[in-house]
Amino acid sequence: QHYFIQSNLRMLILQILSLAALLTVCTSLTCYDTVCKGTGPHSDTTIPCAVSPGVKCHLQEDGSPLCVTGLGEGIPCHGALRCLHDYFGRAVCDTPSFNCYDIECHGSGNFSYTHIPCDNSKNMRCSVNGTGYPLCVMGHSGAGVKCNDTSVGGANYCSHDKGGKAVCISALQKYMVEIVAAAIVGTLLIVFAGFYAWKKRKEVGKSNDVVISNANVESSMDYGATASTFVTEPNQ
């Protein structure tokens, strides 16, 4: 019985250690495949599969891909490395080339004026099909520019033109709308304050005119009363 207890305890400890090792591996893996690709006669078959610690890509006996529950395979991406995906949806760690990316894709040929939304910073890139129609496909991050965020007074900020193309702009350009809006609001406040002061002065002027007019009337009445007194006085 003592041996049986020791054996069970040993197995429990091994299971705990295995679970700890598994958790360590899972937490260190930060980048996973996004598709499941077949092999053999199904080598051209690819299905979406968000691989994770709870989902994995399984190949059946005939080579066809299947997305099932299980421990998915991944790779660790730490530090400056970023989780990206190649053209087949496989996880790769790479350093981003740009810090400002295009947000639209444009076609070619008969579709030169056709554009679709496509955030090139999210492991997506622009392409076209056989007819020139624009496509947003999975792969390494697409087109963009690197804005110099260390210079002073330079083009440090990421922006986009009307076509969704990434461009670097200065602080003045970035906050131009806010500056113009503040100037318009300030001008309106000054105009309103001036109009209010003019209106108040006008009201005060009218009030003074009324006071002066009343004073003139009272003076006239007093003068009339005095004149009447002199006229009605009998002759001696």
Solvent accessible surface area in square Angstrom, and as a share of the most:
residue,aa,sasa,rsa
1,Q,180,0.80
2,H,130,0.58
3,Y,164,0.62
4,F,130,0.54
5,I,96,0.49
6,Q,78,0.35
7,S,30,0.19
8,N,66,0.34
9,L,98,0.49
10,R,128,0.47
11,M,107,0.48
12,L,92,0.46
13,I,86,0.43
14,L,104,0.52
15,Q,112,0.50
16,I,99,0.50
17,L,106,0.53
18,S,70,0.45
19,L,100,0.50
20,A,50,0.39
21,A,57,0.44
22,L,74,0.37
23,L,101,0.50
24,T,88,0.51
25,V,71,0.41
26,C,22,0.13
27,T,106,0.62
28,S,43,0.28
29,L,31,0.15
30,T,66,0.38
31,C,1,0.00
32,Y,31,0.12
33,D,46,0.24
34,T,38,0.22
35,V,28,0.16
36,C,1,0.01
37,K,78,0.33
38,G,4,0.04
39,T,66,0.39
40,G,54,0.52
41,P,119,0.75
42,H,57,0.25
43,S,47,0.30
44,D,141,0.73
45,T,52,0.30
46,T,67,0.39
47,I,51,0.26
48,P,119,0.75
49,C,4,0.02
50,A,80,0.62
51,V,12,0.07
52,S,37,0.24
53,P,64,0.40
54,G,38,0.37
55,V,48,0.27
56,K,72,0.31
57,C,50,0.30
58,H,79,0.35
59,L,74,0.37
60,Q,75,0.33
61,E,189,0.85
62,D,78,0.40
63,G,7,0.07
64,S,17,0.11
65,P,10,0.06
66,L,74,0.37
67,C,50,0.30
68,V,44,0.25
69,T,124,0.72
70,G,21,0.21
71,L,78,0.39
72,G,2,0.02
73,E,151,0.68
74,G,19,0.19
75,I,60,0.30
76,P,67,0.42
77,C,14,0.08
78,H,108,0.48
79,G,79,0.76
80,A,81,0.63
81,L,81,0.40
82,R,77,0.28
83,C,38,0.23
84,L,6,0.03
85,H,15,0.07
86,D,20,0.10
87,Y,130,0.49
88,F,106,0.44
89,G,1,0.01
90,R,126,0.46
91,A,16,0.12
92,V,41,0.24
93,C,39,0.24
94,D,61,0.31
95,T,74,0.43
96,P,47,0.29
97,S,78,0.50
98,F,69,0.29
99,N,68,0.35
100,C,2,0.01
101,Y,16,0.06
102,D,18,0.10
103,I,70,0.35
104,E,41,0.18
105,C,1,0.01
106,H,86,0.38
107,G,12,0.12
108,S,52,0.34
109,G,62,0.60
110,N,149,0.77
111,F,64,0.27
112,S,54,0.35
113,Y,211,0.80
114,T,40,0.23
115,H,102,0.45
116,I,36,0.18
117,P,115,0.72
118,C,4,0.03
119,D,51,0.26
120,N,1,0.00
121,S,26,0.17
122,K,132,0.56
123,N,29,0.15
124,M,46,0.21
125,R,66,0.24
126,C,49,0.29
127,S,40,0.26
128,V,66,0.38
129,N,61,0.31
130,G,88,0.85
131,T,92,0.53
132,G,7,0.07
133,Y,82,0.31
134,P,1,0.00
135,L,61,0.31
136,C,42,0.25
137,V,43,0.25
138,M,75,0.34
139,G,0,0.00
140,H,63,0.28
141,S,25,0.16
142,G,14,0.14
143,A,55,0.43
144,G,16,0.15
145,V,51,0.29
146,K,143,0.61
147,C,4,0.02
148,N,80,0.41
149,D,103,0.53
150,T,114,0.66
151,S,38,0.25
152,V,151,0.87
153,G,71,0.68
154,G,24,0.23
155,A,45,0.35
156,N,34,0.18
157,Y,73,0.28
158,C,58,0.35
159,S,31,0.20
160,H,63,0.28
161,D,66,0.34
162,K,210,0.89
163,G,25,0.24
164,G,4,0.04
165,K,117,0.49
166,A,2,0.02
167,V,50,0.28
168,C,43,0.25
169,I,30,0.15
170,S,29,0.19
171,A,44,0.34
172,L,107,0.53
173,Q,108,0.48
174,K,83,0.35
175,Y,97,0.37
176,M,81,0.36
177,V,116,0.67
178,E,97,0.43
179,I,84,0.43
180,V,71,0.41
181,A,49,0.38
182,A,66,0.51
183,A,61,0.47
184,I,95,0.48
185,V,81,0.47
186,G,27,0.26
187,T,78,0.45
188,L,110,0.55
189,L,112,0.56
190,I,130,0.66
191,V,93,0.53
192,F,133,0.56
193,A,58,0.45
194,G,41,0.39
195,F,112,0.47
196,Y,116,0.44
197,A,40,0.31
198,W,122,0.43
199,K,98,0.42
200,K,94,0.40
201,R,156,0.57
202,K,96,0.41
203,E,82,0.37
204,V,87,0.50
205,G,30,0.29
206,K,123,0.52
207,S,61,0.40
208,N,78,0.40
209,D,92,0.48
210,V,88,0.51
211,V,95,0.55
212,I,102,0.52
213,S,56,0.36
214,N,80,0.41
215,A,49,0.38
216,N,87,0.45
217,V,80,0.46
218,E,107,0.48
219,S,67,0.43
220,S,72,0.47
221,M,129,0.58
222,D,95,0.49
223,Y,165,0.63
224,G,33,0.32
225,A,63,0.49
226,T,69,0.40
227,A,39,0.30
228,S,62,0.40
229,T,84,0.49
230,F,146,0.61
231,V,123,0.71
232,T,104,0.60
233,E,112,0.50
234,P,99,0.62
235,N,152,0.78
236,Q,210,0.94
